[in-house]
Amino acid sequence: MPQKLNLNRVEMPRQDPHARGKNFKEVALGYSPEQAQEEASRCIQCPKRSCISGCPVNVDIPDFIEAMRKGDMPGAVRVLKSKNALPGVCGRVCPQESQCEAQCTLEKRKAPVAIGRLERYVADWEQQNKSVMPPPPPPPPPTGKKVAVVGTGPAGLTVAAEMAKLGHGVTMFEALHVAGGVLMYGIPEFRLPKAIVQGEVEYVKSLGVELVLDAVIGKIDTVDELLANGYDAVFLGTGAGLPMFLGVPGEDLCGIYSANEFLTRTNLMKAYLFPEYDTPLGMGKRVAVIGGGNVAMDSARCALRLGAKEVYIVYRRSKAELPARHEEVENAMEEGIIFKFLTNPTRFLGGGRGWVSAMECQEMELGEPDASGRRRPIPKKGSEFVMKVDTVVVALGTTPNPLIASTTEGLKTTNHGTVVADEKTGKTVKDRVWAGGDIVTGAATVISAMGAGKRAAADMHKFLMG
């Protein structure tokens, strides 16, 4: 008999909005074993397995869920990690609703299996039950080839894991004092605990990957020097860490941060643990965050937890056009973040000591769709008004740091500073150099960077093995 459809998704427990707005502990609390088993039982194991095609790294989703359902948790871990080196990360921050879950057969009934939540459950189970996990398979015989991976964000970690599994010698170079890239400096603790990230880094290292910290490629060595000094191939996964600004008067006033600086000081430098960590972050009482993506939501929710009394998301389009995940928008609204839609800043005004005190804004209305597919915001004449603010975070996106491109002869870039690479293989126009993730696409998702890393690793392996 065919399995009866269960259209009731198991909701994941979360901290109370009033409590969580005052702490940096993880908001989503994860499934209990009973909840995970109930949600896993909803998968109907359909023959099409279309959910796999919706996953950028092609995890065998029905197989890991079926192992869960049978109580074979080590088997579920094995299936999951055969395709995904970072399941604890992906289970928390991937936009499953627009990828694997969007392809789930039950999506037609508006009740897809909660694939991301089950992935998180399996990853967390492994971290808590390492003693009962079977030993890993023996490493493959060494190929004698050496690969340099520049950057340890999601793309770099994925390439490093894939290449190590294939028997290549891999060295990861990280510019900061801790590995993880944007997973460490960009995503807040309440959404992605740093212990989870470091657990994934340790897994990649356990495959035989060497990690070199405080290593700014382009300064200590160039890409050409890496290639000349024994590395047979180089992967560039340095992300997009150069912030974009509005370019309006007064943007250089004190109290105006890029989201990059604001989140790096909050997350990586642990400003939220001051004075335990001596990295305070000047925070006013009325904070405006400019933008509507996940980074804007993260910035606004951090500002609230750092003591701001009123926090605004200022976005020039309507709620329907917000690029942030629905879950993150919902969390922000529950926590009391105030949304100012169809609003665009035109000038910042200063008060005493050169500190921002207000911003002039203009109301917008939506016209025809632009190149992004979203309706274009158009200023409304005579709609100018002033908002009092004493801290501003500009979260309008990022572009790649130009250091790699400026120090690597023969590397082709676009007008936006991104590296030109083949979409299917990650191969750049420079011999023996591949690239993937935000350095190629501009700021995008963690899982899309991982997918690019998987494709690049496959092509690098083909090249190295002749």
FENTA-V477131 format. One record per residue. RES is the residue in one small letter. NEAR is the number of other C-alpha atoms within 10 Angstrom. D_LAST is the distance of its C-alpha to the last C-alpha in whole Angstrom. Layout:
[[RES:NEAR:D_LAST] [RES:NEAR:D_LAST]]
//
This chain:
[[m:3:51] [p:6:48] [q:11:48] [k:8:51] [l:13:49] [n:17:50] [l:14:50] [n:13:51] [r:16:48] [v:17:49] [e:12:50] [m:14:48] [p:13:51] [r:14:51] [q:13:53] [d:12:56] [p:15:56] [h:11:59] [a:11:58] [r:17:54] [g:25:55] [k:15:56] [n:16:53] [f:19:49] [k:17:49] [e:16:47] [v:20:48] [a:16:47] [l:11:48] [g:19:45] [y:20:46] [s:12:48] [p:11:47] [e:9:50] [q:18:49] [a:23:45] [q:18:46] [e:17:48] [e:23:45] [a:25:43] [s:19:45] [r:23:45] [c:23:42] [i:19:43] [q:15:39] [c:13:39] [p:7:37] [k:10:35] [r:17:34] [s:17:34] [c:24:34] [i:19:30] [s:16:29] [g:18:31] [c:22:29] [p:18:26] [v:21:24] [n:16:25] [v:21:28] [d:20:29] [i:24:32] [p:21:35] [d:16:33] [f:24:34] [i:30:37] [e:19:38] [a:18:37] [m:22:40] [r:19:42] [k:13:42] [g:12:43] [d:13:39] [m:22:38] [p:20:36] [g:20:34] [a:24:34] [v:22:33] [r:18:30] [v:19:29] [l:23:30] [k:16:27] [s:12:24] [k:16:24] [n:24:26] [a:23:26] [l:26:29] [p:24:32] [g:26:35] [v:26:34] [c:22:33] [g:22:36] [r:20:38] [v:20:37] [c:19:35] [p:21:37] [q:22:37] [e:19:39] [s:12:37] [q:17:34] [c:25:34] [e:23:38] [a:21:38] [q:20:37] [c:26:39] [t:20:41] [l:18:44] [e:14:43] [k:10:45] [r:11:48] [k:13:48] [a:18:47] [p:23:43] [v:29:42] [a:23:42] [i:22:38] [g:23:37] [r:24:41] [l:23:39] [e:24:36] [r:22:38] [y:23:40] [v:25:37] [a:24:36] [d:17:39] [w:16:40] [e:19:37] [q:14:38] [q:9:41] [n:11:41] [k:11:38] [s:9:40] [v:10:40] [m:14:36] [p:10:34] [p:8:32] [p:8:28] [p:6:26] [p:8:24] [p:12:21] [p:11:18] [p:10:17] [p:13:15] [t:12:12] [g:10:13] [k:17:11] [k:21:14] [v:27:15] [a:25:18] [v:29:20] [v:28:23] [g:27:26] [t:30:27] [g:25:28] [p:34:27] [a:33:24] [g:33:23] [l:28:24] [t:29:22] [v:33:19] [a:33:20] [a:26:21] [e:26:18] [m:24:15] [a:25:17] [k:20:18] [l:16:14] [g:19:15] [h:23:14] [g:21:16] [v:26:18] [t:21:21] [m:23:23] [f:24:26] [e:24:29] [a:18:31] [l:17:34] [h:11:36] [v:17:35] [a:25:31] [g:22:31] [g:25:32] [v:21:34] [l:24:34] [m:23:36] [y:24:38] [g:24:38] [i:23:39] [p:25:43] [e:25:44] [f:18:46] [r:17:43] [l:23:40] [p:20:41] [k:20:39] [a:11:39] [i:20:37] [v:22:34] [q:16:34] [g:15:34] [e:21:31] [v:23:30] [e:14:31] [y:16:29] [v:23:25] [k:19:26] [s:12:27] [l:19:23] [g:18:23] [v:24:22] [e:16:24] [l:20:27] [v:18:28] [l:15:31] [d:13:33] [a:18:30] [v:18:31] [i:21:27] [g:17:29] [k:12:31] [i:9:30] [d:13:27] [t:18:25] [v:25:22] [d:17:21] [e:14:23] [l:16:21] [l:18:17] [a:10:19] [n:10:20] [g:12:17] [y:19:16] [d:19:12] [a:22:13] [v:23:16] [f:28:18] [l:28:21] [g:29:24] [t:29:27] [g:31:29] [a:23:32] [g:21:35] [l:15:37] [p:18:40] [m:15:42] [f:17:45] [l:14:48] [g:10:49] [v:11:53] [p:12:56] [g:17:56] [e:21:53] [d:15:53] [l:19:56] [c:18:56] [g:21:55] [i:21:52] [y:20:49] [s:22:45] [a:28:44] [n:23:41] [e:16:44] [f:23:46] [l:26:43] [t:19:42] [r:18:45] [t:26:46] [n:23:43] [l:21:41] [m:18:44] [k:21:46] [a:21:49] [y:22:51] [l:15:51] [f:13:53] [p:10:55] [e:10:53] [y:11:50] [d:11:52] [t:15:50] [p:16:53] [l:17:52] [g:11:55] [m:16:56] [g:20:59] [k:16:61] [r:21:60] [v:24:56] [a:29:54] [v:29:51] [i:28:50] [g:25:47] [g:26:46] [g:19:43] [n:21:42] [v:23:42] [a:26:45] [m:25:46] [d:24:45] [s:29:47] [a:28:50] [r:29:50] [c:25:49] [a:32:52] [l:24:55] [r:17:54] [l:22:54] [g:16:58] [a:18:58] [k:14:61] [e:17:60] [v:26:56] [y:22:56] [i:25:52] [v:22:53] [y:24:51] [r:27:52] [r:24:51] [s:18:52] [k:14:52] [a:9:50] [e:15:47] [l:18:46] [p:13:43] [a:17:43] [r:18:42] [h:13:46] [e:12:46] [e:19:46] [v:22:48] [e:12:51] [n:17:50] [a:21:51] [m:15:54] [e:14:55] [e:19:55] [g:17:58] [i:22:55] [i:16:57] [f:20:55] [k:18:57] [f:21:55] [l:20:55] [t:25:56] [n:24:54] [p:20:55] [t:18:56] [r:17:58] [f:24:58] [l:20:61] [g:18:62] [g:12:65] [g:7:66] [r:8:64] [g:13:61] [w:18:60] [v:24:59] [s:21:62] [a:20:62] [m:23:59] [e:15:61] [c:19:59] [q:20:59] [e:21:59] [m:22:57] [e:16:57] [l:16:54] [g:12:53] [e:10:51] [p:11:47] [d:10:45] [a:7:41] [s:7:41] [g:9:43] [r:16:45] [r:17:49] [r:16:49] [p:20:52] [i:17:55] [p:17:57] [k:14:61] [k:9:64] [g:8:66] [s:11:64] [e:16:64] [f:13:64] [v:15:64] [m:15:62] [k:15:63] [v:21:60] [d:23:60] [t:25:56] [v:31:53] [v:25:49] [v:25:47] [a:28:44] [l:19:43] [g:22:39] [t:21:37] [t:20:34] [p:23:32] [n:17:33] [p:17:32] [l:13:31] [i:21:27] [a:18:28] [s:13:30] [t:16:28] [t:15:25] [e:12:25] [g:13:23] [l:18:23] [k:15:25] [t:18:27] [t:9:30] [n:6:34] [h:12:34] [g:19:32] [t:21:29] [v:28:25] [v:21:24] [a:23:21] [d:16:19] [e:15:21] [k:11:19] [t:19:16] [g:27:17] [k:21:15] [t:23:18] [v:16:19] [k:14:18] [d:12:14] [r:18:13] [v:22:16] [w:26:16] [a:30:20] [g:35:22] [g:29:25] [d:27:28] [i:28:27] [v:30:26] [t:23:28] [g:19:31] [a:17:33] [a:16:32] [t:16:32] [v:21:31] [i:24:29] [s:21:28] [a:26:26] [m:26:25] [g:23:23] [a:29:21] [g:31:20] [k:28:19] [r:21:17] [a:29:15] [a:28:14] [a:16:13] [d:16:11] [m:25:10] [h:18:9] [k:10:6] [f:12:5] [l:16:5] [m:8:4] [g:6:0]]
//
